[in-house]
């Protein structure tokens, strides 16, 4: 491939700007220390999650089990029937990024979404 001098000059300029951008970008640890990136709940080792929360059972497990006991015991196939995956992903995002989570909120009214999120949490445990 033959590029003209102006095209080579443009490519080199873009490369240079990208290198500068990437080199000035803060590290993941720096962003976590500033509180811009929070620790994840899903996919985190159970021991680390429990230490971080200061409890023996993760908060997400307690919340989901309480929601199932409160409004899901009459539902058919509580843990067998799949919930809406896009809503389960929203719940996962909320758990990973919010301090307080209210599973009584109307957007989590489908108990199969709550049980689906709980199953996903257990599935994604690294151990």
Secondary structure as the mmCIF struct_conf table of DSSP 4:
data_model
#
loop_
_struct_conf.conf_type_id
_struct_conf.id
_struct_conf.beg_label_comp_id
_struct_conf.beg_label_asym_id
_struct_conf.beg_label_seq_id
_struct_conf.end_label_comp_id
_struct_conf.end_label_asym_id
_struct_conf.end_label_seq_id
HELX_RH_AL_P HELX_RH_AL_P1 UNK A 5 UNK A 24
BEND BEND1 UNK A 25 UNK A 25
HELX_LH_PP_P HELX_LH_PP_P1 UNK A 26 UNK A 27
HELX_RH_AL_P HELX_RH_AL_P2 UNK A 28 UNK A 33
TURN_TY1_P TURN_TY1_P1 UNK A 34 UNK A 35
BEND BEND2 UNK A 36 UNK A 37
HELX_LH_PP_P HELX_LH_PP_P2 UNK A 38 UNK A 40
BEND BEND3 UNK A 41 UNK A 41
TURN_TY1_P TURN_TY1_P2 UNK A 42 UNK A 43
BEND BEND4 UNK A 44 UNK A 44
HELX_RH_AL_P HELX_RH_AL_P3 UNK A 46 UNK A 53
TURN_TY1_P TURN_TY1_P3 UNK A 54 UNK A 54
BEND BEND5 UNK A 55 UNK A 57
HELX_RH_AL_P HELX_RH_AL_P4 UNK A 59 UNK A 71
TURN_TY1_P TURN_TY1_P4 UNK A 72 UNK A 74
BEND BEND6 UNK A 75 UNK A 75
TURN_TY1_P TURN_TY1_P5 UNK A 76 UNK A 80
BEND BEND7 UNK A 81 UNK A 81
HELX_RH_AL_P HELX_RH_AL_P5 UNK A 85 UNK A 97
BEND BEND8 UNK A 99 UNK A 99
TURN_TY1_P TURN_TY1_P6 UNK A 103 UNK A 104
BEND BEND9 UNK A 105 UNK A 105
HELX_RH_3T_P HELX_RH_3T_P1 UNK A 106 UNK A 108
HELX_RH_AL_P HELX_RH_AL_P6 UNK A 111 UNK A 123
TURN_TY1_P TURN_TY1_P7 UNK A 124 UNK A 124
#
